[in-house]
Amino acid sequence: MELLEKILAKENLNKAYKKVYQNKGVAGVDGITVEEIAEYIKENKDKITNKIRKRQYKPQPVKRVQIPKENGQKRNLGIPTVMDRIIQQAIVQELTPIFEEQFHNNSYGFRPRRSTKTAWSKSRYCIRISEYKKRLSISM
């Protein structure tokens, strides 16, 4: 089966929908919430999947909001539409197993079950067990 068809398979799209629904979040620029998206999908599923198959699907602009930081400043955050998040999740679900095995074991960025916290923990462990304690280069 072609990769695109795996991404657009009913089971994969349903799993993506459930993951996005479970994560909640707010509506994007189209105003459609996670609670409302099921009805939207029922009405537009074939149209959306056909556009994707024809390489004509265009994600909606990202909604820009500012959220407060601990230091009192604000940082920008982009919020995709719920439909775009579902499509992104469907893609991730199919691509992750393909590419995950190709990553180096010591690579931590944007990988399942890995974070900066686990990277720091591993770094501290390597420093502790290493006989070379003068210099260590870590890229974060």
N, C-alpha and C positions, 0 to 999 in steps of 0.2 A: 504494500500500500504506500502511495506517495506520502511524503511528510505532511503536506498541506491537508490531505484527506484525514490523516491521523489527528491533526490539530482540530479539524472541523467535525470530527466524529461526535455523534450525539453523546456518548458516554464521557468523552473528554470535556465537551462544552458543559455538560451537566455538573461534572466535578469542579470545573472552574467557577461556575455560577455559585455552587455551594460554598466554595472557599471564599469568594468575594462577599457573599451574603454573610458568612460567619464573621468576617473581618469588619463588617458594618461600614463605617465611613460616611462621609457626606456626599451629596450630589455634586456633579461637575457643572460645567457651563450650561448643559441642557436642562438642569433642574430635576432630572429623574433620580429618585432615591433607590437604595437597595430594596426597599419594600415595594416599590413600583415597577422595578425592572422586569419582573416575570411577565406582566401583562404586555409590556413593550416588546419583549422577546417573542411572545406568542404572535403578535401582530407583524413583526418585522424580521423574524428569523431567516426565512428564505431569501429575502432581499439582502440582508447583511452577509450571509454566507456566500451568496452568488457574487456580490461585490468583491469579497475577499478572494474567491476563486479566480475572478477576472483581473485581480490586482488593481481594483478600482476603489477599494475601501480607503477612506481618509479618516484618521482619528480626529475627534473634535479638538478644538483648542483646549488648553489646560487652564482651569480656573486658578487664578493667583490669589493667595491669601497670605497674611503675615501672622505668624504665631510668636508668642513671647518666649524669650530665652531666660535662663536663670539670672543672667546679669542685668536684666531689665530691658535689654535691647530686643529687637524682633528679627526673625529670619523669614525669608520667603519660602513658601511651600506651594508646589503645583499639584492640583487635584484633577486627575483625569475623570472623564465621565464613568459611570458604573459600567456601561457597555464596553468601553475601551479597556477598563480594568479586567473584565471577564475575558476579552479577547487576549489581552496580554498574559493572563493567567493560563489560558489554554495553550498558548505558545510555550510558556515556561515549562509547563507539565510535560511537553513532548521533547523540548530541547535539553532540559537538565539531565536526563539519563544519558543522552548521547554525549554531551560534553563533559559531564562531571568526571568520568573516568580518565579523561585526558589531562586534568589539572594536576599539578604537582601537589603532593600530600601536604606541603608546607604553605600552600596558597589558601588564604582565608577570606578574601574579598568576595562578597555577594554569593556565598555558597551555602547550601543547606546545612543546618546545624553547626554553623561556624560564625564567629563574630569577632569584633576587635577584642572582646573580653577573652575569648579562647585563644586568640593570637598572642595576647600579652601573657597569658598563663603559660603557654608553650614556650615563649621567649624566656620567661623567668626560669622555667625548668631547664632549658638548654644552657643558660648561664650557670645555674647551680651545678650541673653535672659536667660542665666543660672544664678541661684543664687549662684552656686558653681564656683568661679572664681580662686581658688588657683591652681588647677591642672587639666590638660586635656591631654589625651593621644590620639594621632592621628598616625595612621600607613599609610604611603604613599609608 
